[in-house]
Amino acid sequence: MSSSTRRFSAATLIAIAAAGGLVACAPAPDAPSGAASSDFLPCILSDQGGFDDRSFNQLAYEGVKDAADKAGADFKSVQSKTPNDFTSNIAALVSQKCDVIVGAGFSLVAPIQEAAAKYPDVNFVMVDDNSIVAPNVKPIVFDTDQAGFLGGYAAASYTKSGVVATYGGQQFPSVTIFMDGIAQGIDYYNEQKGTDVELLGWDADAQQGTFVGGFTDQNASKTIATNFLNSDADVILPIAGSLYQGAGAAITASGKKAVLVGVDADTYVTDENDLQSLILTSMLKNVRVTVAEVVSKAADGTFDNTPYIGTLTNDGVGLAPFHDFDDLVAPELTGELEKITAGIVDGSIPVDSPSANR
């Protein structure tokens, strides 16, 4: 997706405060309950992160649940423990007569593409990718470089050491697009303020950086974060779902005054590991409301394969509140972020990523 495909308008300019209320999560149950009044059956398949990741998968799950509740329908879900489960899990959902199957995450692209060809009468929603061109596949993608830009700028404003770090779960476009935005946000801060804040963990020019190799290894995440702390980073932005917990453990063990920036959900709200005191803010990918909207349209019989693009303009992405850090960030920061958001929306502040071409 090139910058020419971005959808901007004069609508709401920023989701800094409001978007946080859209993503609060409760623990995801294994199966829905209650009697259905509709024959429509939406279904969802997780990647290996599972529906209790307090992040991306859980938000997608809750979006399907919201749409099912709105339609008066039941829904079905299946969790994948490893990538080897994807194909069989999709087949299991098809056998249960699902009308639409949501695939949560970039690692599901190949299995969803194969299934869409094999089951042409079943509709699929592919979250975080728009490479599949098929009449029965609805892509959902997000301009999260925009959210990353805001997060990078906020991190650069907050750092005391002048060193910020990011790392990813795996080198997927849905991960590196955030990292590109972070790098651009830090660069913009340096240009505006005459500073030299350094970013560790991602070289946007070379498109190379630090990755865990997956989204479940908290010990590896802790090790990476510890290395960054030892290199003087005092703001860490993991683009790795629940692996922010490993980074939080590293900060706690180090005794250093460092903070985290969450990703996807408002991590301050969703966290259950007593890490709120470390969470500066979160870069939001509003998966829940976006998935709910797309599945609700499918329930109404208006499914199509036109990509849905979440942007700052339509509240598909944003920046969460500063919560406990409201009085600790620079007094001018919120106003600066509002102006930056307006500039991104009207195009006067360019934000783009090679990963946005997907």
Secondary structure, 3 states (H helix, E strand, C coil): CCHHHCCCCCCCCCCCCCHHHHCCCCCCCCCCCCCCCCCCCEEEECCCCCCCCCCHHHHHHHHHHHHHHHHCCCCEEECCCCHHHHHHHHHHHHHCCCCEEEEECHHHHHHHHHHHHHCCCCEEEEECCCCCCCCCEEEEEECHHHHHHHHHHHHHHHCCCCEEEEEECCCCHHHHHHHHHHHHHHHHHHHHHCCCCEEECEECCCCEECECCCCCCHHHHHHHHHHHHHCCCCEEEEECHHHHHHHHHHHHHHCCCCEEEEEECCHHHHCCCCCHHHEEEEEEECHHHHHHHHHHHHHCCCCCCCCEEECCCCCCEEECCCHHHCCCCCCCHHHHHHHHHHHHHHCCCCCCCHHHHC
